[in-house]
Amino acid sequence: MSIATYQGVTPPLFAADIRPLNRPAVLKGVVTDWPAVAAGRESDEALVAYLKARDNGQVAGVYVGAPDIDGHFFYGADTKSENFRYGPAPIPQALDRLLAEKANARPTSVYVQSAELFNHMPKVKAENRLELLPKTVEPRIWIGNRTVTRAHYDLNHNLACVVAGRRKFLLLPPEQLPNLYPGPFDRTIGGVPVAMVDPENPDLELYPRFALAQASMLEVDLEPGDALFIPYGWWHQVRSLSAFNVLVNYWWDDASPAAAQPYDALFHSLLALRDMPEGHKALWKTVFDYYVFNDDSLSHLPSGDRGSLGDLTPELVARIKANLKTGLG
């Protein structure tokens, strides 16, 4: 499958023609005029100097892995362990380590993940603006060498902007979740469940359903100055292809805030439904599909007859929450 690619993307084009499609899209050269991108084009050392001069000393979360993991941060011998160490460190220290590791044929893997620019490098945030999104959407910076972020999904839209180095993205739609064999929910690699199958090198004997997902997988390489729009819930695996890589991303959700968290509903459903007999489950699947995932389920009833299933007014939300609290004891 191919991925849509756009040149000369403007805020109106993104808002009206790209974002509503809810499909991944490459935005070629959309941040090519960033000072950070220009510094990276000069040299890795120039970009490191640019970032270090604007760092305010706050420590960030840094992943470090031995050379034998080849940048692939994952579980260790089992899902009770990891093949890396994680801890706080100053970003300039990580930058110096990354430059030093460039000389090694088998480098130690180093990755600064998801450091908020407003907290660590506010001048970098101010000097490198993305006009496609509201100013309230905060950017984060990711810095490393040749590393792999295992396939996962985010409950946000994501705009990933490549500052330095090349990156390969593999993308799969949300409905492929059953074929990606999600890992432990409570013990994750980076805060979200990851696929146990490796989309780049799948073991189809161990994970045979992944063969069903391959036909829908998108693959794209990005250069400095390019950005990738990843819609809410799309699975993505990211491989950094250069010895020094920098990416800035933006997470946001333009949906109205929900009255409760979806994962809370999932856990409640586990308690109420998962261990039912199969015949019972079939009924409740139909009930959920009808009342929750069908926007037209109550159109045949007058508003006064919709009761607890009607529009979520503040009064109805309060009543439902009170009933849930009572029901859960």
ZAMARGU-4260 file (C-alpha; in steps of 0.2 Angstrom, whole numbers, plus 5000, padded with zeros to 4 digits):
<rodrens>
0) 5000/5000/5000 | 5006/5018/4997 | 5005/5033/5008 | 4999/5050/5003 | 5013/5063/5001
5) 5010/5082/5001 | 5021/5096/4996 | 5019/5114/5002 | 5007/5110/5016 | 4998/5125/5023
10) 4988/5126/5039 | 4971/5127/5029 | 4977/5112/5018 | 4981/5102/5034 | 4965/5106/5043
15) 4953/5104/5028 | 4961/5090/5017 | 4974/5080/5027 | 4969/5078/5045 | 4950/5074/5041
20) 4955/5059/5031 | 4962/5050/5046 | 4975/5042/5036 | 4994/5043/5038 | 5002/5057/5027
25) 5020/5063/5023 | 5022/5082/5023 | 5037/5084/5013 | 5049/5099/5018 | 5036/5106/5030
30) 5050/5110/5043 | 5064/5112/5031 | 5067/5131/5036 | 5069/5127/5055 | 5086/5133/5062
35) 5088/5116/5070 | 5086/5107/5053 | 5099/5120/5046 | 5111/5116/5060 | 5109/5097/5057
40) 5113/5099/5038 | 5129/5108/5043 | 5135/5093/5054 | 5130/5083/5068 | 5142/5093/5079
45) 5134/5109/5074 | 5117/5103/5079 | 5123/5096/5095 | 5131/5114/5099 | 5114/5122/5094
50) 5105/5111/5106 | 5117/5112/5120 | 5118/5131/5120 | 5099/5131/5122 | 5097/5117/5136
55) 5093/5123/5153 | 5100/5109/5163 | 5084/5099/5167 | 5087/5080/5167 | 5078/5069/5155
60) 5074/5051/5153 | 5087/5042/5144 | 5087/5024/5137 | 5104/5015/5136 | 5107/4998/5128
65) 5122/4987/5126 | 5129/4986/5108 | 5122/4968/5106 | 5104/4974/5106 | 5108/4984/5090
70) 5097/4998/5095 | 5082/4987/5097 | 5074/4992/5114 | 5063/4977/5120 | 5060/4965/5133
75) 5074/4954/5139 | 5074/4935/5141 | 5056/4937/5146 | 5043/4951/5149 | 5048/4953/5167
80) 5065/4961/5161 | 5071/4973/5148 | 5087/4973/5137 | 5091/4991/5142 | 5093/5003/5157
85) 5083/5018/5159 | 5086/5033/5170 | 5088/5052/5172 | 5102/5061/5164 | 5106/5079/5158
90) 5103/5080/5139 | 5120/5088/5135 | 5128/5072/5143 | 5118/5061/5132 | 5123/5072/5116
95) 5141/5070/5120 | 5139/5052/5122 | 5130/5050/5105 | 5144/5060/5096 | 5157/5049/5105
100) 5148/5033/5100 | 5148/5038/5081 | 5166/5031/5081 | 5161/5014/5086 | 5157/5000/5074
105) 5145/4993/5087 | 5140/5008/5097 | 5130/5008/5114 | 5112/5012/5110 | 5107/5029/5118
110) 5090/5037/5116 | 5083/5053/5124 | 5064/5050/5123 | 5050/5062/5123 | 5058/5077/5132
115) 5046/5092/5133 | 5055/5107/5124 | 5046/5119/5135 | 5054/5111/5150 | 5071/5107/5143
120) 5075/5119/5128 | 5062/5133/5128 | 5073/5143/5115 | 5072/5128/5103 | 5054/5128/5105
125) 5052/5147/5101 | 5065/5146/5086 | 5057/5131/5078 | 5038/5134/5076 | 5026/5122/5067
130) 5012/5133/5061 | 5000/5119/5056 | 4995/5116/5074 | 4988/5127/5088 | 5002/5135/5099
135) 4994/5125/5114 | 5001/5109/5107 | 5018/5106/5115 | 5033/5099/5106 | 5044/5085/5112
140) 5061/5080/5106 | 5069/5063/5103 | 5088/5061/5101 | 5097/5045/5098 | 5108/5034/5087
145) 5102/5019/5077 | 5088/5014/5087 | 5071/5005/5085 | 5055/5010/5094 | 5044/4995/5094
150) 5027/4995/5086 | 5014/5003/5097 | 4999/5015/5096 | 4995/5032/5104 | 4979/5039/5110
155) 4983/5055/5101 | 4986/5061/5084 | 5005/5063/5081 | 5015/5074/5069 | 5033/5068/5069
160) 5045/5081/5062 | 5063/5074/5057 | 5076/5087/5062 | 5092/5076/5058 | 5095/5059/5051
165) 5084/5048/5042 | 5069/5038/5049 | 5059/5023/5043 | 5041/5021/5049 | 5030/5006/5047
170) 5012/5010/5050 | 4997/4998/5052 | 4979/5003/5055 | 4970/5001/5072 | 4960/4986/5067
175) 4976/4976/5065 | 4978/4975/5084 | 4973/4957/5085 | 4986/4952/5072 | 5000/4962/5081
180) 5000/4952/5097 | 5000/4966/5110 | 5012/4964/5124 | 5009/4965/5143 | 4997/4979/5147
185) 5005/4983/5164 | 5023/4981/5160 | 5027/4991/5145 | 5043/4996/5136 | 5039/5015/5135
190) 5022/5017/5144 | 5011/5009/5131 | 5009/4991/5125 | 5020/4986/5111 | 5018/4972/5098
195) 5027/4956/5102 | 5029/4952/5084 | 5042/4963/5075 | 5034/4970/5059 | 5052/4971/5051
200) 5056/4953/5054 | 5041/4944/5059 | 5042/4926/5065 | 5026/4919/5057 | 5027/4902/5066
205) 5026/4911/5083 | 5014/4925/5077 | 5005/4918/5062 | 4991/4931/5062 | 5003/4944/5057
210) 5002/4938/5040 | 4985/4945/5039 | 4992/4962/5044 | 5006/4963/5031 | 4994/4968/5017
215) 4989/4984/5026 | 5006/4989/5032 | 5013/5006/5025 | 5032/5009/5025 | 5040/5026/5022
220) 5057/5034/5024 | 5058/5052/5030 | 5072/5065/5027 | 5077/5080/5038 | 5063/5093/5035
225) 5050/5080/5032 | 5035/5077/5044 | 5023/5062/5046 | 5005/5063/5051 | 5000/5048/5061
230) 4982/5047/5066 | 4975/5042/5083 | 4977/5024/5086 | 4988/5019/5071 | 5002/5007/5075
235) 5019/5013/5071 | 5037/5006/5072 | 5051/5018/5070 | 5069/5014/5065 | 5082/5028/5066
240) 5093/5025/5051 | 5108/5037/5055 | 5122/5037/5068 | 5114/5053/5075 | 5095/5057/5074
245) 5084/5071/5081 | 5065/5071/5079 | 5052/5083/5086 | 5034/5077/5088 | 5018/5085/5093
250) 5004/5074/5101 | 4986/5081/5102 | 4968/5076/5102 | 4955/5088/5094 | 4940/5078/5100
255) 4930/5085/5115 | 4935/5078/5131 | 4926/5063/5137 | 4916/5062/5153 | 4927/5046/5157
260) 4942/5037/5152 | 4940/5023/5138 | 4952/5012/5148 | 4941/5013/5163 | 4927/5006/5152
265) 4939/4992/5146 | 4943/4987/5164 | 4925/4988/5169 | 4920/4977/5154 | 4933/4964/5159
270) 4925/4963/5176 | 4907/4962/5169 | 4909/4953/5153 | 4925/4943/5149 | 4921/4928/5159
275) 4903/4926/5153 | 4898/4911/5143 | 4900/4913/5124 | 4882/4915/5121 | 4880/4929/5134
280) 4895/4938/5126 | 4887/4937/5109 | 4872/4947/5116 | 4883/4960/5124 | 4894/4963/5109
285) 4878/4967/5100 | 4872/4978/5114 | 4888/4988/5114 | 4889/4989/5095 | 4871/4996/5095
290) 4871/5008/5109 | 4890/5013/5110 | 4897/5012/5093 | 4881/5017/5083 | 4878/5035/5083
295) 4860/5033/5076 | 4854/5020/5089 | 4841/5031/5098 | 4835/5041/5083 | 4818/5032/5083
300) 4814/5038/5101 | 4808/5055/5107 | 4822/5063/5118 | 4811/5061/5133 | 4812/5042/5131
305) 4830/5040/5130 | 4834/5041/5148 | 4851/5035/5154 | 4856/5032/5136 | 4852/5049/5130
310) 4863/5065/5128 | 4877/5066/5141 | 4871/5081/5150 | 4881/5086/5166 | 4866/5079/5176
315) 4866/5063/5167 | 4885/5061/5169 | 4884/5064/5187 | 4870/5051/5189 | 4879/5038/5179
320) 4895/5040/5189 | 4885/5038/5205 | 4877/5022/5199 | 4894/5015/5194 | 4902/5020/5211
325) 4888/5011/5219 | 4889/4996/5208 | 4908/4994/5211 | 4906/4995/5229
</rodrens>
